Amino acid sequence: MTRVALGMALALSACGDGASAADTAARPDTTVTAAAPPDSLVLETGGYSLWLTDTRPARSESGEACVERSLEIRHDGVSQRVPLLYTRAAPTVLEPGFVRAELSLDCRTMAIYKVELATGRPTKLEDR
């Protein structure tokens, strides 16, 4: 009985779906997800560089897709992430030592922030 079971197991394993190794290699891998975009340098000012880093996918109320990215300040080899600020637009210089950044949520600008470059601390300027 053991020999019969072993023989059946071997026979079934040899059946497969009829695809050759070449056929299997040619099939697209549906488990692969889109890679996150690389960090993007978006502004340099006063010795600081501002980068868009982590991403989060979002959808507007109408269903339109967008990507919102976190903001990171780099200076002298130190990286400081601006807390809880995801944006779709590059920040702009507001005054020496500060930039203007838009907080985005669900593909919509929710508020405008003044971000201190030395600390990464955001301060709300206005709601949208």
C-alpha positions as CSV (number, residue, x, y, z in Angstrom):
1,M,0.0,0.0,0.0
2,T,2.9,2.4,0.8
3,R,4.5,1.7,-2.6
4,V,1.2,2.4,-4.3
5,A,0.7,5.7,-2.5
6,L,4.3,6.7,-3.2
7,G,3.9,5.8,-6.9
8,M,0.7,7.9,-7.2
9,A,2.3,10.9,-5.5
10,L,5.2,10.7,-7.9
11,A,2.9,10.4,-10.9
12,L,0.8,13.4,-9.8
13,S,3.8,15.6,-9.2
14,A,5.0,14.9,-12.7
15,C,1.7,16.0,-14.3
16,G,1.8,19.7,-13.6
17,D,-0.1,22.1,-15.8
18,G,1.8,21.3,-19.0
19,A,3.9,24.5,-18.9
20,S,7.5,24.3,-19.6
21,A,10.1,26.2,-17.6
22,A,10.4,28.7,-20.5
23,D,6.6,29.3,-20.4
24,T,6.7,29.9,-16.6
25,A,9.6,32.3,-16.9
26,A,7.8,34.3,-19.6
27,R,4.7,34.8,-17.5
28,P,4.4,38.2,-15.8
29,D,4.9,38.3,-12.1
30,T,1.6,39.7,-10.7
31,T,3.0,39.9,-7.1
32,V,5.5,42.6,-7.9
33,T,4.4,46.0,-6.7
34,A,5.4,49.4,-8.0
35,A,8.6,50.6,-6.5
36,A,8.5,53.8,-4.5
37,P,10.1,56.7,-6.3
38,P,13.6,57.6,-5.1
39,D,14.2,60.6,-2.8
40,S,14.0,63.8,-4.8
41,L,16.0,66.9,-4.1
42,V,13.5,69.8,-4.5
43,L,15.1,72.8,-2.9
44,E,18.5,74.1,-1.6
45,T,18.7,77.2,0.5
46,G,21.1,78.5,3.2
47,G,23.1,75.3,3.3
48,Y,20.0,73.1,3.7
49,S,18.6,70.7,1.2
50,L,14.9,69.7,1.1
51,W,14.0,66.3,-0.1
52,L,10.7,64.6,-0.9
53,T,11.0,61.1,0.6
54,D,8.4,58.6,1.7
55,T,5.2,58.2,-0.3
56,R,1.6,57.4,0.4
57,P,-1.0,56.8,-2.3
58,A,-4.1,58.9,-2.0
59,R,-7.4,59.5,-3.8
60,S,-9.5,62.6,-4.1
61,E,-13.2,62.7,-3.5
62,S,-13.8,62.2,-7.2
63,G,-11.6,59.1,-7.2
64,E,-8.5,60.7,-8.9
65,A,-5.2,59.1,-7.7
66,C,-2.2,61.1,-6.5
67,V,0.9,60.5,-4.5
68,E,1.7,62.5,-1.4
69,R,5.3,62.6,-0.1
70,S,6.9,63.4,3.2
71,L,9.4,66.3,3.5
72,E,12.9,65.8,4.9
73,I,15.6,68.5,5.6
74,R,19.2,67.6,5.3
75,H,22.2,69.7,6.6
76,D,25.7,68.7,7.4
77,G,25.0,64.9,7.1
78,V,22.0,65.1,9.4
79,S,18.4,64.3,8.2
80,Q,15.4,65.8,9.9
81,R,11.9,64.7,8.8
82,V,9.2,67.4,9.0
83,P,6.7,65.6,11.2
84,L,3.2,64.7,9.9
85,L,3.6,66.8,6.7
86,Y,2.9,65.1,3.4
87,T,2.8,67.2,0.3
88,R,2.3,67.1,-3.4
89,A,4.2,70.3,-4.2
90,A,7.8,71.3,-3.6
91,P,8.3,73.8,-0.8
92,T,9.4,77.4,-1.5
93,V,11.6,79.8,0.3
94,L,9.5,82.0,2.6
95,E,12.3,84.0,4.4
96,P,15.9,83.1,5.5
97,G,15.8,80.0,7.5
98,F,12.1,79.1,6.7
99,V,10.2,77.5,3.8
100,R,6.5,77.4,2.9
101,A,5.1,73.9,2.5
102,E,1.6,72.7,1.7
103,L,0.0,70.0,3.7
104,S,-1.9,67.6,1.4
105,L,-4.6,65.1,2.4
106,D,-6.6,63.0,-0.1
107,C,-5.0,64.9,-3.1
108,R,-6.1,68.3,-1.7
109,T,-4.1,71.1,0.0
110,M,-5.4,71.3,3.5
111,A,-3.2,73.9,5.1
112,I,-0.1,76.0,4.5
113,Y,2.9,75.7,6.9
114,K,6.0,77.7,7.7
115,V,8.8,75.2,8.4
116,E,11.9,76.2,10.3
117,L,14.9,74.6,8.5
118,A,17.1,74.4,11.7
119,T,14.5,72.3,13.6
120,G,12.1,70.9,11.0
121,R,9.3,72.4,13.1
122,P,6.1,73.3,11.1
123,T,3.9,76.2,12.2
124,K,0.5,76.5,10.5
125,L,0.0,79.8,8.6
126,E,-3.4,79.2,7.1
127,D,-6.1,76.6,6.4
128,R,-7.4,75.9,2.9
